Amino acid sequence: MRVALVFDSTIDIPAGYEFALPYYILPLKVYVENKEFKDKLQISDEEFYSQALSGKKVGTALPNPSETAELLVKLSKEFDHIYIVTISNKLSGTWNMIRLTLDQFNIKNATLIDSKSGSVKSFYVVHRLVQDLLSGKNVTEKRHKNILQILCYSSRFHLWITYKEVEE
């Protein structure tokens, strides 16, 4: 079975990591002083954080809905199944936007997985998904919800966030 992976640009892929399956990234929109960039394509993480730390106004938004729909429709025709992993739906509307896109275009050969996290932990979800697919496991959204519960409550995984300053 030919499968493809799709994930948003919040998932930080370690340098040198090689995917054994075809993958596609949906770049979030990143704003610096109201100028729009495609995350990781037109602006690097380092550039974004440098701008933020220098006091410039920064923000993010969902991936482009029409580009997302175009990609998912194309992949649904080229592959037997698409596995989509997104940043937590509690942090972004990306998961919901993709869910609506799958419904609108009647894409049935896709599994949408909410990573329930962002960045580093989300990469672990993608990594586990690839391992499961390559080992021939039956991958379902329910199976990955169970993996996410283990991940979220595991004492081995902690993500610390520090703030230079908090503005109200």
DSSP file (Angstrom, degrees, kcal/mol; ACC not computed):
  #  RESIDUE AA STRUCTURE BP1 BP2  ACC     N-H-->O    O-->H-N    N-H-->O    O-->H-N    TCO  KAPPA ALPHA  PHI   PSI    X-CA   Y-CA   Z-CA
    1    1 A M              0   0    0      0, 0.0     2,-0.6     0, 0.0    78,-0.0   0.000 360.0 360.0 360.0 131.1    0.0    0.0    0.0
    2    2 A R        +     0   0    0     76,-0.0    78,-1.9    19,-0.0    79,-1.5  -0.763 360.0 178.3 -87.5 121.2    1.4    3.4   -1.0
    3    3 A V  E     -a   81   0A   0     -2,-0.6     2,-0.3    77,-0.2    79,-0.2  -0.887  14.6-159.8-123.6 154.8    1.1    5.9    1.9
    4    4 A A  E     -a   82   0A   0     77,-1.8    79,-2.7    -2,-0.3     2,-0.4  -0.962  11.5-139.0-129.8 149.7    2.0    9.5    2.4
    5    5 A L  E     -ab  83  23A   0     17,-2.5    19,-1.9    -2,-0.3     2,-0.4  -0.866  16.5-174.4-105.9 141.8    2.6   11.5    5.5
    6    6 A V  E     +ab  84  24A   0     77,-2.6    79,-2.6    -2,-0.4     2,-0.3  -0.999  12.3 159.6-133.5 133.1    1.4   15.1    5.9
    7    7 A F  E     -ab  85  25A   0     17,-2.1    19,-2.5    -2,-0.4    79,-0.2  -0.986  37.1-105.6-148.6 160.0    2.2   17.3    8.9
    8    8 A D  E >   - b   0  26A   0     77,-1.1     3,-1.7    -2,-0.3    77,-0.0  -0.372  37.6-104.5 -84.8 167.1    2.3   21.0    9.7
    9    9 A S  T 3  S+     0   0    0     17,-2.0    -1,-0.1     1,-0.3    77,-0.0   0.474 107.6  79.9 -74.1  -0.9    5.4   23.0   10.1
   10   10 A T  T 3  S+     0   0    0      2,-0.1     2,-0.8    29,-0.0   109,-0.4   0.681  70.6  95.0 -76.3 -14.7    5.2   23.1   13.9
   11   11 A I  S <  S-     0   0    0     -3,-1.7     2,-0.7    74,-0.1   109,-0.1  -0.668  75.0-143.5 -80.9 112.9    6.6   19.6   14.0
   12   12 A D        -     0   0    0     -2,-0.8   111,-0.1   107,-0.3    -2,-0.1  -0.675  10.8-156.2 -84.0 113.3   10.4   20.1   14.5
   13   13 A I        -     0   0    0     -2,-0.7     3,-0.1     1,-0.1   107,-0.1  -0.768  23.1-115.9 -89.6 125.2   12.3   17.4   12.6
   14   14 A P    >   -     0   0    0      0, 0.0     3,-2.1     0, 0.0    -1,-0.1  -0.291  40.6 -92.1 -59.9 144.1   15.7   16.7   14.0
   15   15 A A  T 3  S+     0   0    0      1,-0.3     3,-0.1     3,-0.0     0, 0.0  -0.331 112.2  17.1 -56.0 132.4   18.6   17.6   11.6
   16   16 A G  T 3  S+     0   0    0      1,-0.3     2,-0.3    -3,-0.1    -1,-0.3   0.366  84.1 146.4  86.5  -4.9   19.6   14.6    9.5
   17   17 A Y    <   -     0   0    0     -3,-2.1     2,-0.6     1,-0.0    -1,-0.3  -0.496  35.5-153.1 -68.4 129.6   16.4   12.6   10.2
   18   18 A E        -     0   0    0     -2,-0.3     2,-0.4    -3,-0.1    -1,-0.0  -0.916   4.0-143.1-108.3 121.6   15.5   10.6    7.1
   19   19 A F        -     0   0    0     -2,-0.6     4,-0.1     1,-0.1   108,-0.0  -0.668   2.8-157.0 -81.0 134.9   11.9    9.7    6.4
   20   20 A A  S    S+     0   0    0     -2,-0.4    -1,-0.1     2,-0.1    -2,-0.0   0.432  79.0  54.4 -88.6  -0.7   11.4    6.2    4.9
   21   21 A L  S    S-     0   0    0    -19,-0.0   -17,-0.1   -16,-0.0     2,-0.1  -0.919 100.6 -89.4-129.6 154.8    8.0    7.3    3.5
   22   22 A P        -     0   0    0      0, 0.0   -17,-2.5     0, 0.0     2,-0.3  -0.416  51.7-174.1 -62.4 137.6    7.0   10.2    1.3
   23   23 A Y  E     -b    5   0A   0    -19,-0.2     2,-0.4    -4,-0.1   -17,-0.2  -0.967  17.0-163.6-138.3 155.3    6.1   13.3    3.4
   24   24 A Y  E     -b    6   0A   0    -19,-1.9   -17,-2.1    -2,-0.3     2,-0.5  -0.991  12.2-144.1-137.6 140.9    4.7   16.7    2.8
   25   25 A I  E     -b    7   0A   0     -2,-0.4   -17,-0.2   -19,-0.2   -19,-0.0  -0.916   3.2-150.0-113.2 131.3    4.7   19.7    5.1
   26   26 A L  E     -b    8   0A   0    -19,-2.5   -17,-2.0    -2,-0.5     2,-0.3  -0.868  25.0-141.0 -94.5 107.9    1.9   22.3    5.4
   27   27 A P        -     0   0    0      0, 0.0    37,-0.5     0, 0.0    13,-0.1  -0.526   7.8-136.2 -75.1 130.3    3.6   25.5    6.4
   28   28 A L        -     0   0    0     -2,-0.3    11,-3.0    35,-0.2     2,-0.4  -0.383  29.2-103.9 -69.5 160.8    1.9   27.7    8.9
   29   29 A K  E     -DE  38  61B   0     32,-1.9    32,-2.3    33,-0.4     2,-0.4  -0.761  37.1-163.7 -87.1 135.9    1.8   31.4    8.1
   30   30 A V  E     -DE  37  60B   0      7,-2.8     7,-2.7    -2,-0.4     2,-0.4  -0.964   1.5-156.0-121.7 136.8    4.2   33.4   10.2
   31   31 A Y  E     -DE  36  59B   0     28,-3.3    28,-1.9    -2,-0.4     2,-0.4  -0.945  13.2-179.6-118.5 133.7    4.0   37.2   10.6
   32   32 A V  E >  S-DE  35  58B   0      3,-2.0     3,-1.9    -2,-0.4    26,-0.2  -0.975  84.7 -19.9-127.9 116.4    6.8   39.6   11.4
   33   33 A E  T 3  S-     0   0    0     24,-3.7    25,-0.1    -2,-0.4     3,-0.1   0.906 127.7 -54.6  50.4  45.2    5.7   43.2   11.6
   34   34 A N  T 3  S+     0   0    0     23,-0.3     2,-0.5     1,-0.2    -1,-0.3   0.498 109.2 126.5  68.2   7.5    2.6   42.3    9.5
   35   35 A K  E <   -D   32   0B   0     -3,-1.9    -3,-2.0     1,-0.0     2,-0.3  -0.846  56.8-132.8 -94.4 130.0    4.7   40.8    6.7
   36   36 A E  E     +D   31   0B   0     -2,-0.5     2,-0.3    -5,-0.2    -5,-0.2  -0.645  28.1 173.6 -90.4 138.0    3.6   37.2    5.9
   37   37 A F  E     -D   30   0B   0     -7,-2.7    -7,-2.8    -2,-0.3     2,-0.6  -0.941  35.8-114.9-132.6 155.2    6.1   34.3    5.5
   38   38 A K  E >>> -D   29   0B   0     -2,-0.3     4,-3.0    -9,-0.2     3,-1.8  -0.855  47.5-107.1 -90.3 121.0    5.6   30.5    5.0
   39   39 A D  B 345S-f   43   0C   0    -11,-3.0     5,-0.1    -2,-0.6     6,-0.1  -0.195  94.9  -4.7 -53.7 130.5    7.1   28.9    8.1
   40   40 A K  T 345S+     0   0    0      3,-2.0    -1,-0.3     1,-0.2     4,-0.1   0.293 129.9  66.7  68.0  -6.5   10.4   27.1    7.5
   41   41 A L  T <45S+     0   0    0     -3,-1.8    -2,-0.2     2,-0.2    -1,-0.2   0.780 118.2  14.2-103.1 -44.2   10.2   27.9    3.7
   42   42 A Q  T  <5S+     0   0    0     -4,-3.0     2,-0.3     1,-0.3    -3,-0.2   0.516 136.5  29.5-109.8  -9.6   10.5   31.6    3.7
   43   43 A I  B   <S-f   39   0C   0     -5,-0.9    -3,-2.0    -6,-0.0    -1,-0.3  -0.969  74.4-136.9-150.8 134.7   11.7   32.2    7.3
   44   44 A S     >  -     0   0    0     -2,-0.3     4,-2.4    -5,-0.1     5,-0.2  -0.409  28.6-111.3 -85.1 165.3   13.8   29.9    9.5
   45   45 A D  H  > S+     0   0    0      1,-0.2     4,-2.9     2,-0.2     5,-0.3   0.915 120.1  53.4 -59.1 -42.4   13.1   29.3   13.2
   46   46 A E  H  > S+     0   0    0      1,-0.2     4,-2.3     2,-0.2    -1,-0.2   0.912 109.6  47.0 -61.4 -43.6   16.2   31.1   14.0
   47   47 A E  H  > S+     0   0    0      2,-0.2     4,-2.2     1,-0.2    -1,-0.2   0.919 113.1  49.4 -63.7 -43.2   15.2   34.2   12.0
   48   48 A F  H  X S+     0   0    0     -4,-2.4     4,-2.4     1,-0.2    -2,-0.2   0.948 113.9  44.2 -60.8 -50.3   11.7   34.1   13.5
   49   49 A Y  H  X S+     0   0    0     -4,-2.9     4,-2.9     1,-0.2     5,-0.2   0.868 111.1  54.7 -65.9 -35.8   13.0   33.9   17.1
   50   50 A S  H  X S+     0   0    0     -4,-2.3     4,-1.5    -5,-0.3    -1,-0.2   0.922 110.0  46.7 -61.1 -44.0   15.6   36.6   16.4
   51   51 A Q  H  <>S+     0   0    0     -4,-2.2     5,-2.0     2,-0.2    -2,-0.2   0.914 113.5  48.8 -63.6 -43.5   12.9   38.9   15.2
   52   52 A A  H ><5S+     0   0    0     -4,-2.4     3,-1.5     1,-0.2    -2,-0.2   0.928 111.6  48.5 -63.1 -44.8   10.7   38.1   18.3
   53   53 A L  H 3<5S+     0   0    0     -4,-2.9    -1,-0.2     1,-0.3    -2,-0.2   0.763 103.8  61.2 -68.9 -24.1   13.6   38.6   20.7
   54   54 A S  T 3<5S-     0   0    0     -4,-1.5    -1,-0.3    -5,-0.2    -2,-0.2   0.475 123.7-103.1 -81.3   0.2   14.5   41.9   19.1
   55   55 A G  T < 5S+     0   0    0     -3,-1.5    -3,-0.2     1,-0.3    -2,-0.1   0.472  71.6 145.4  97.3   1.6   11.0   43.2   20.0
   56   56 A K      < -     0   0    0     -5,-2.0     2,-0.5     1,-0.1    -1,-0.3  -0.410  59.1-102.4 -73.1 151.1    9.3   43.0   16.6
   57   57 A K        +     0   0    0     -2,-0.1   -24,-3.7   -25,-0.0   -23,-0.3  -0.616  50.6 176.9 -74.7 122.1    5.7   42.1   16.5
   58   58 A V  E     +E   32   0B   0     -2,-0.5     2,-0.3   -26,-0.2   -26,-0.2  -0.885   8.2 155.6-126.9 157.6    5.4   38.4   15.5
   59   59 A G  E     -E   31   0B   0    -28,-1.9   -28,-3.3    -2,-0.3     2,-0.3  -0.974  24.2-134.6-166.0 174.0    2.5   36.0   15.1
   60   60 A T  E     -E   30   0B   0     -2,-0.3     2,-0.3   -30,-0.2   -30,-0.2  -0.919  14.7-176.0-136.5 162.6    1.3   32.8   13.4
   61   61 A A  E     -E   29   0B   0    -32,-2.3   -32,-1.9    -2,-0.3     3,-0.1  -0.943  38.7 -69.1-150.8 170.0   -1.8   31.6   11.6
   62   62 A L        -     0   0    0     -2,-0.3   -33,-0.4   -34,-0.2    -1,-0.1  -0.069  60.2 -88.9 -56.1 157.3   -3.1   28.5   10.0
   63   63 A P        -     0   0    0      0, 0.0   -35,-0.2     0, 0.0    -1,-0.1  -0.310  64.1 -76.9 -59.3 158.0   -1.7   27.0    6.8
   64   64 A N     >  -     0   0    0    -37,-0.5     4,-2.4     1,-0.2     5,-0.2  -0.444  42.8-146.5 -61.1 119.5   -3.2   28.4    3.7
   65   65 A P  H  > S+     0   0    0      0, 0.0     4,-2.5     0, 0.0     5,-0.2   0.873  95.2  47.6 -60.5 -40.1   -6.6   26.6    3.4
   66   66 A S  H  > S+     0   0    0      2,-0.2     4,-2.4     1,-0.2     5,-0.1   0.894 113.5  47.4 -71.5 -37.1   -6.7   26.5   -0.4
   67   67 A E  H  > S+     0   0    0      2,-0.2     4,-2.3     1,-0.2    -1,-0.2   0.881 112.5  51.3 -67.0 -36.8   -3.1   25.2   -0.7
   68   68 A T  H  X S+     0   0    0     -4,-2.4     4,-2.7     2,-0.2     5,-0.2   0.942 111.4  46.5 -62.9 -48.5   -4.0   22.6    2.0
   69   69 A A  H  X S+     0   0    0     -4,-2.5     4,-2.6     1,-0.2     5,-0.3   0.918 111.6  51.7 -61.0 -44.6   -7.1   21.5    0.1
   70   70 A E  H  X S+     0   0    0     -4,-2.4     4,-2.1     1,-0.2    -1,-0.2   0.921 112.7  45.6 -58.7 -45.5   -5.1   21.3   -3.2
   71   71 A L  H  X S+     0   0    0     -4,-2.3     4,-2.8     2,-0.2     5,-0.2   0.937 113.8  47.7 -64.5 -47.6   -2.4   19.2   -1.6
   72   72 A L  H  X S+     0   0    0     -4,-2.7     4,-2.2     1,-0.2    -2,-0.2   0.884 112.2  48.9 -65.6 -38.9   -4.8   16.8    0.1
   73   73 A V  H  X S+     0   0    0     -4,-2.6     4,-1.0    -5,-0.2    -1,-0.2   0.932 113.4  48.1 -63.9 -45.1   -6.9   16.3   -3.0
   74   74 A K  H >X S+     0   0    0     -4,-2.1     4,-1.5    -5,-0.3     3,-0.7   0.936 114.0  45.8 -59.6 -48.6   -3.8   15.6   -5.1
   75   75 A L  H 3X S+     0   0    0     -4,-2.8     4,-2.4     1,-0.2    -1,-0.2   0.852 105.0  60.8 -66.5 -34.5   -2.4   13.2   -2.5
   76   76 A S  H 3< S+     0   0    0     -4,-2.2    -1,-0.2     1,-0.2    -2,-0.2   0.773 110.1  42.9 -64.4 -23.9   -5.7   11.4   -2.1
   77   77 A K  H << S+     0   0    0     -4,-1.0    -1,-0.2    -3,-0.7    -2,-0.2   0.766 117.7  44.5 -88.8 -29.5   -5.5   10.5   -5.8
   78   78 A E  H  < S+     0   0    0     -4,-1.5     2,-0.3    -5,-0.1    -2,-0.2   0.722 113.6  46.7 -88.8 -23.2   -1.8    9.5   -5.8
   79   79 A F  S  < S-     0   0    0     -4,-2.4   -76,-0.2    -5,-0.1     3,-0.1  -0.848  70.9-132.3-123.5 155.3   -1.7    7.4   -2.6
   80   80 A D  S    S+     0   0    0    -78,-1.9     2,-0.3    -2,-0.3   -77,-0.2   0.850  94.3   6.0 -70.9 -34.4   -3.7    4.6   -1.1
   81   81 A H  E     -a    3   0A   0    -79,-1.5   -77,-1.8    -6,-0.1     2,-0.4  -0.997  61.6-151.4-151.6 147.8   -3.8    6.4    2.2
   82   82 A I  E     -ac   4 110A   0     27,-2.3    29,-2.7    -2,-0.3     2,-0.5  -0.975   7.3-159.0-119.5 131.7   -2.7    9.7    3.8
   83   83 A Y  E     -ac   5 111A   0    -79,-2.7   -77,-2.6    -2,-0.4     2,-0.5  -0.962  12.7-167.4-110.7 122.3   -1.7   10.1    7.4
   84   84 A I  E     -ac   6 112A   0     27,-3.1    29,-3.6    -2,-0.5     2,-0.4  -0.940   6.3-172.8-116.7 125.4   -2.0   13.6    8.7
   85   85 A V  E     -ac   7 113A   0    -79,-2.6   -77,-1.1    -2,-0.5     2,-0.3  -0.970  12.0-178.8-118.9 130.4   -0.5   14.8   12.0
   86   86 A T  E     - c   0 114A   0     27,-2.1    29,-2.2    -2,-0.4    31,-0.3  -0.808  34.8 -88.6-124.5 164.8   -1.1   18.3   13.3
   87   87 A I  S    S-     0   0    0     -2,-0.3     8,-0.3     1,-0.2    31,-0.2  -0.285  73.5 -67.5 -58.1 156.3   -0.3   20.5   16.2
   88   88 A S    >>  -     0   0    0     29,-2.7     3,-1.6     1,-0.2     4,-1.4  -0.166  37.2-133.0 -51.3 136.9   -2.7   20.1   19.1
   89   89 A N  T 34 S+     0   0    0      1,-0.3    -1,-0.2     2,-0.2     7,-0.1   0.623 107.8  64.1 -69.6  -8.9   -6.2   21.4   18.3
   90   90 A K  T 34 S+     0   0    0      1,-0.1    -1,-0.3    27,-0.1     3,-0.1   0.650 109.6  38.1 -82.2 -16.9   -6.0   23.2   21.7
   91   91 A L  T <4 S+     0   0    0     -3,-1.6     2,-0.3     1,-0.2    -2,-0.2   0.647 127.4  11.6-104.3 -20.7   -3.1   25.3   20.4
   92   92 A S     <  -     0   0    0     -4,-1.4     3,-0.3    -5,-0.1     4,-0.3  -0.979  60.3-125.5-155.2 158.8   -4.2   25.9   16.8
   93   93 A G  S  > S+     0   0    0     -2,-0.3     4,-2.5     1,-0.2     5,-0.2   0.299  83.0 103.0 -89.2   8.0   -7.2   25.6   14.4
   94   94 A T  H  > S+     0   0    0      1,-0.2     4,-2.4     2,-0.2     5,-0.2   0.920  77.9  50.2 -59.5 -47.4   -5.1   23.6   12.0
   95   95 A W  H  > S+     0   0    0     -3,-0.3     4,-2.5    -8,-0.3    -1,-0.2   0.929 113.8  45.5 -57.7 -47.0   -6.6   20.2   12.9
   96   96 A N  H  > S+     0   0    0     -4,-0.3     4,-2.6     2,-0.2    -1,-0.2   0.895 110.4  53.2 -66.2 -40.3  -10.1   21.5   12.5
   97   97 A M  H  X S+     0   0    0     -4,-2.5     4,-1.9     1,-0.2    -1,-0.2   0.910 112.2  45.6 -60.1 -42.3   -9.3   23.2    9.2
   98   98 A I  H  X S+     0   0    0     -4,-2.4     4,-2.8     2,-0.2    -2,-0.2   0.900 110.3  53.7 -69.5 -40.0   -8.0   20.0    7.8
   99   99 A R  H  X S+     0   0    0     -4,-2.5     4,-2.0    -5,-0.2    -2,-0.2   0.931 110.9  46.5 -57.6 -45.9  -11.0   18.0    9.2
  100  100 A L  H  X S+     0   0    0     -4,-2.6     4,-3.0     1,-0.2    -1,-0.2   0.875 111.3  52.2 -64.3 -37.6  -13.3   20.4    7.4
  101  101 A T  H  X S+     0   0    0     -4,-1.9     4,-2.4     2,-0.2     6,-0.2   0.923 108.1  50.5 -64.3 -45.0  -11.2   20.1    4.2
  102  102 A L  H  <>S+     0   0    0     -4,-2.8     5,-2.5     1,-0.2    -2,-0.2   0.905 115.1  44.2 -59.9 -41.4  -11.4   16.3    4.3
  103  103 A D  H ><5S+     0   0    0     -4,-2.0     3,-1.3    -5,-0.2    -2,-0.2   0.942 112.1  51.3 -66.9 -48.3  -15.2   16.5    4.7
  104  104 A Q  H 3<5S+     0   0    0     -4,-3.0    -2,-0.2     1,-0.3    -1,-0.2   0.871 118.3  37.0 -59.2 -39.9  -15.7   19.2    2.1
  105  105 A F  T 3<5S-     0   0    0     -4,-2.4    -1,-0.3    -5,-0.2    -2,-0.2   0.281 108.0-123.3 -99.2  10.3  -13.7   17.3   -0.6
  106  106 A N  T < 5 +     0   0    0     -3,-1.3     2,-0.8     1,-0.2    -3,-0.2   0.876  44.3 173.3  52.7  44.9  -15.0   13.9    0.5
  107  107 A I      < +     0   0    0     -5,-2.5     3,-0.2    -6,-0.2    -1,-0.2  -0.765   8.0 167.4 -87.4 110.9  -11.5   12.5    1.1
  108  108 A K        +     0   0    0     -2,-0.8     2,-0.5     1,-0.2    -1,-0.2   0.632  60.2  73.0-100.5 -18.4  -12.0    9.1    2.7
  109  109 A N  S    S+     0   0    0    -30,-0.1   -27,-2.3   -28,-0.1     2,-0.4  -0.200  81.8  94.4 -95.0  45.4   -8.5    7.7    2.4
  110  110 A A  E     -c   82   0A   0     -2,-0.5     2,-0.5    -3,-0.2   -27,-0.2  -0.990  56.0-156.1-136.5 143.9   -7.0    9.8    5.2
  111  111 A T  E     -c   83   0A   0    -29,-2.7   -27,-3.1    -2,-0.4     2,-0.6  -0.985  14.9-155.5-117.3 120.5   -6.4    9.5    8.9
  112  112 A L  E     -c   84   0A   0     -2,-0.5     2,-0.5   -29,-0.2   -27,-0.2  -0.862  10.8-169.2-100.6 122.5   -6.2   12.8   10.8
  113  113 A I  E     -c   85   0A   0    -29,-3.6   -27,-2.1    -2,-0.6     2,-0.6  -0.953  15.7-147.1-119.1 122.1   -4.2   12.6   14.0
  114  114 A D  E     -c   86   0A   0     -2,-0.5   -27,-0.1   -29,-0.2   -26,-0.1  -0.779   9.0-152.6 -83.2 118.3   -4.1   15.4   16.6
  115  115 A S        -     0   0    0    -29,-2.2    -1,-0.1    -2,-0.6   -28,-0.1   0.677  18.7-141.5 -67.8 -15.5   -0.7   15.2   18.2
  116  116 A K  S    S+     0   0    0      1,-0.2     2,-0.3   -30,-0.2    -1,-0.1   0.715  76.9  49.0  59.8  20.5   -2.1   16.7   21.4
  117  117 A S  S    S-     0   0    0    -31,-0.3   -29,-2.7     2,-0.0     2,-0.3  -0.854  78.5-116.2-160.1-166.5    1.2   18.7   21.5
  118  118 A G    >   -     0   0    0     -2,-0.3     3,-1.0   -31,-0.2     4,-0.4  -0.968  63.9 -13.7-143.8 159.3    3.5   20.9   19.6
  119  119 A S  T 3> S+     0   0    0   -109,-0.4     4,-1.8    -2,-0.3  -107,-0.3  -0.264 124.7  18.5  58.7-114.3    7.1   20.8   18.3
  120  120 A V  H 3> S+     0   0    0      1,-0.2     4,-1.5     2,-0.2    -1,-0.2   0.910 128.6  46.9 -62.8 -48.3    9.3   18.1   19.8
  121  121 A K  H <> S+     0   0    0     -3,-1.0     4,-1.6     1,-0.2    -1,-0.2   0.874 109.0  56.5 -63.8 -36.0    6.5   15.9   21.2
  122  122 A S  H  > S+     0   0    0     -4,-0.4     4,-2.1     1,-0.2    -1,-0.2   0.882 102.6  55.3 -63.2 -36.8    4.7   16.1   17.8
  123  123 A F  H  X S+     0   0    0     -4,-1.8     4,-3.1     1,-0.2    -1,-0.2   0.906 103.0  55.7 -62.1 -39.3    7.8   14.8   16.1
  124  124 A Y  H  X S+     0   0    0     -4,-1.5     4,-2.7     1,-0.2    -1,-0.2   0.897 105.7  52.0 -59.0 -39.6    7.7   11.8   18.4
  125  125 A V  H  X S+     0   0    0     -4,-1.6     4,-2.3     2,-0.2    -1,-0.2   0.931 111.8  45.9 -61.8 -45.7    4.1   11.1   17.2
  126  126 A V  H  X S+     0   0    0     -4,-2.1     4,-2.5     2,-0.2    -2,-0.2   0.921 112.2  51.5 -62.7 -44.0    5.3   11.3   13.6
  127  127 A H  H  X S+     0   0    0     -4,-3.1     4,-2.3     1,-0.2    -2,-0.2   0.926 111.3  46.7 -59.7 -46.5    8.3    9.1   14.3
  128  128 A R  H  X S+     0   0    0     -4,-2.7     4,-2.7     2,-0.2    -1,-0.2   0.891 110.2  54.3 -62.6 -40.1    6.1    6.4   16.0
  129  129 A L  H  X S+     0   0    0     -4,-2.3     4,-2.5     2,-0.2    -2,-0.2   0.933 109.1  47.5 -59.5 -47.2    3.6    6.6   13.1
  130  130 A V  H  X S+     0   0    0     -4,-2.5     4,-2.6     2,-0.2     5,-0.2   0.924 111.9  50.2 -61.0 -45.5    6.4    5.9   10.6
  131  131 A Q  H  X S+     0   0    0     -4,-2.3     4,-1.7     1,-0.2    -2,-0.2   0.926 112.0  47.8 -59.3 -45.0    7.7    3.0   12.7
  132  132 A D  H  <>S+     0   0    0     -4,-2.7     5,-2.4     1,-0.2     4,-0.2   0.912 112.8  48.0 -63.5 -42.9    4.2    1.5   12.9
  133  133 A L  H ><5S+     0   0    0     -4,-2.5     3,-1.3     1,-0.2    -2,-0.2   0.919 111.9  49.1 -64.2 -43.9    3.6    1.9    9.2
  134  134 A L  H 3<5S+     0   0    0     -4,-2.6    -1,-0.2     1,-0.3    -2,-0.2   0.790 109.3  52.6 -68.1 -27.8    6.9    0.3    8.3
  135  135 A S  T 3<5S-     0   0    0     -4,-1.7    -1,-0.3    -5,-0.2    -2,-0.2   0.402 117.7-112.3 -89.5   4.4    6.3   -2.6   10.6
  136  136 A G  T < 5 +     0   0    0     -3,-1.3    -3,-0.2    -4,-0.2    -2,-0.1   0.635  60.6 157.2  81.3  13.7    3.0   -3.3    9.0
  137  137 A K      < -     0   0    0     -5,-2.4     2,-0.9    -6,-0.2    -1,-0.2  -0.393  52.9-107.0 -71.9 150.7    0.8   -2.4   12.0
  138  138 A N        -     0   0    0     -2,-0.1     2,-0.6     1,-0.0    -1,-0.1  -0.697  40.4-154.7 -76.9 108.0   -2.8   -1.4   11.5
  139  139 A V        +     0   0    0     -2,-0.9     2,-0.3     4,-0.1     3,-0.0  -0.774  23.2 161.8 -95.5 121.9   -2.6    2.4   12.1
  140  140 A T     >  -     0   0    0     -2,-0.6     4,-1.8     1,-0.1     5,-0.2  -0.886  51.8-112.5-130.6 163.4   -5.8    4.0   13.2
  141  141 A E  H  > S+     0   0    0     -2,-0.3     4,-1.8     1,-0.2     5,-0.1   0.894 118.8  55.2 -61.6 -38.1   -6.6    7.3   14.9
  142  142 A K  H  > S+     0   0    0      1,-0.2     4,-1.8     2,-0.2    -1,-0.2   0.913 104.8  52.0 -62.3 -43.7   -7.6    5.4   18.0
  143  143 A R  H  > S+     0   0    0      1,-0.2     4,-1.8     2,-0.2    -1,-0.2   0.914 111.3  47.0 -59.6 -42.1   -4.3    3.5   18.2
  144  144 A H  H  X S+     0   0    0     -4,-1.8     4,-2.3     1,-0.2    -1,-0.2   0.778 104.7  59.8 -75.2 -24.4   -2.4    6.8   18.1
  145  145 A K  H  X S+     0   0    0     -4,-1.8     4,-2.1     2,-0.2    -1,-0.2   0.902 106.2  49.5 -63.7 -38.8   -4.7    8.4   20.7
  146  146 A N  H  X S+     0   0    0     -4,-1.8     4,-2.0     2,-0.2    -2,-0.2   0.914 110.4  49.1 -65.0 -42.7   -3.6    5.6   23.0
  147  147 A I  H  X S+     0   0    0     -4,-1.8     4,-2.6     1,-0.2    -1,-0.2   0.903 110.3  52.2 -61.4 -40.8    0.1    6.3   22.2
  148  148 A L  H  X S+     0   0    0     -4,-2.3     4,-3.1     2,-0.2    -1,-0.2   0.876 106.3  52.9 -65.2 -37.3   -0.6   10.0   22.9
  149  149 A Q  H  X S+     0   0    0     -4,-2.1     4,-1.6     2,-0.2    -1,-0.2   0.923 111.0  46.9 -63.3 -42.6   -2.0    9.2   26.3
  150  150 A I  H  X S+     0   0    0     -4,-2.0     4,-0.7     1,-0.2    -2,-0.2   0.933 114.9  47.4 -62.2 -45.3    1.1    7.2   27.2
  151  151 A L  H >< S+     0   0    0     -4,-2.6     3,-0.8     1,-0.2     6,-0.2   0.915 110.5  50.9 -62.1 -45.5    3.3   10.1   25.9
  152  152 A C  H 3< S+     0   0    0     -4,-3.1    -1,-0.2     1,-0.2    -2,-0.2   0.811 118.3  37.3 -66.2 -29.8    1.4   12.8   27.7
  153  153 A Y  H 3< S+     0   0    0     -4,-1.6     2,-0.3    -5,-0.2    -1,-0.2   0.378  89.3 114.3-104.7   4.4    1.5   11.0   31.0
  154  154 A S    X<  -     0   0    0     -3,-0.8     3,-0.9    -4,-0.7    -3,-0.0  -0.563  60.0-146.4 -77.9 136.4    5.0    9.6   30.7
  155  155 A S  T 3  S+     0   0    0     -2,-0.3    -1,-0.1     1,-0.2    -4,-0.1   0.598  93.4  71.9 -75.9  -8.9    7.6   10.9   33.1
  156  156 A R  T 3  S+     0   0    0      1,-0.1     2,-0.6    -5,-0.0    -1,-0.2   0.718  90.7  63.8 -78.0 -19.3   10.2   10.5   30.5
  157  157 A F    <   +     0   0    0     -3,-0.9     2,-0.4    -6,-0.2    -1,-0.1  -0.914  57.6 157.0-115.8 116.4    9.0   13.4   28.4
  158  158 A H        -     0   0    0     -2,-0.6     2,-0.5     2,-0.0    -3,-0.0  -0.999  21.9-160.5-134.5 138.1    9.0   17.0   29.7
  159  159 A L        -     0   0    0     -2,-0.4     2,-0.5     2,-0.0    -2,-0.0  -0.972  10.6-161.4-120.2 117.8    9.0   20.1   27.7
  160  160 A W        -     0   0    0     -2,-0.5     2,-0.5     2,-0.0    -2,-0.0  -0.836   3.7-167.4-102.4 133.9   10.1   23.2   29.5
  161  161 A I        -     0   0    0     -2,-0.5     2,-0.4     2,-0.0    -2,-0.0  -0.976   2.8-168.7-120.7 130.5    9.3   26.6   28.1
  162  162 A T        -     0   0    0     -2,-0.5     2,-0.4     3,-0.0     3,-0.1  -0.911   7.8-149.8-118.4 149.6   10.9   29.8   29.4
  163  163 A Y        -     0   0    0     -2,-0.4     3,-0.2     1,-0.2    -2,-0.0  -0.947  13.2-152.2-118.9 135.8    9.9   33.4   28.7
  164  164 A K  S    S-     0   0    0     -2,-0.4     2,-0.3     1,-0.3    -1,-0.2   0.926  86.1 -21.0 -67.8 -44.3   12.2   36.3   28.6
  165  165 A E        -     0   0    0     -3,-0.1     2,-0.5     2,-0.0    -1,-0.3  -0.966  62.3-131.2-160.1 154.1    9.3   38.5   29.7
  166  166 A V        -     0   0    0     -2,-0.3     2,-0.4    -3,-0.2    -3,-0.0  -0.948  19.3-163.1-114.4 127.5    5.5   38.3   29.7
  167  167 A E              0   0    0     -2,-0.5    -2,-0.0     1,-0.1     0, 0.0  -0.896 360.0 360.0-110.2 137.4    3.4   41.1   28.4
  168  168 A E              0   0    0     -2,-0.4    -1,-0.1     0, 0.0    -2,-0.0   0.418 360.0 360.0 -96.9 360.0   -0.3   41.5   29.1
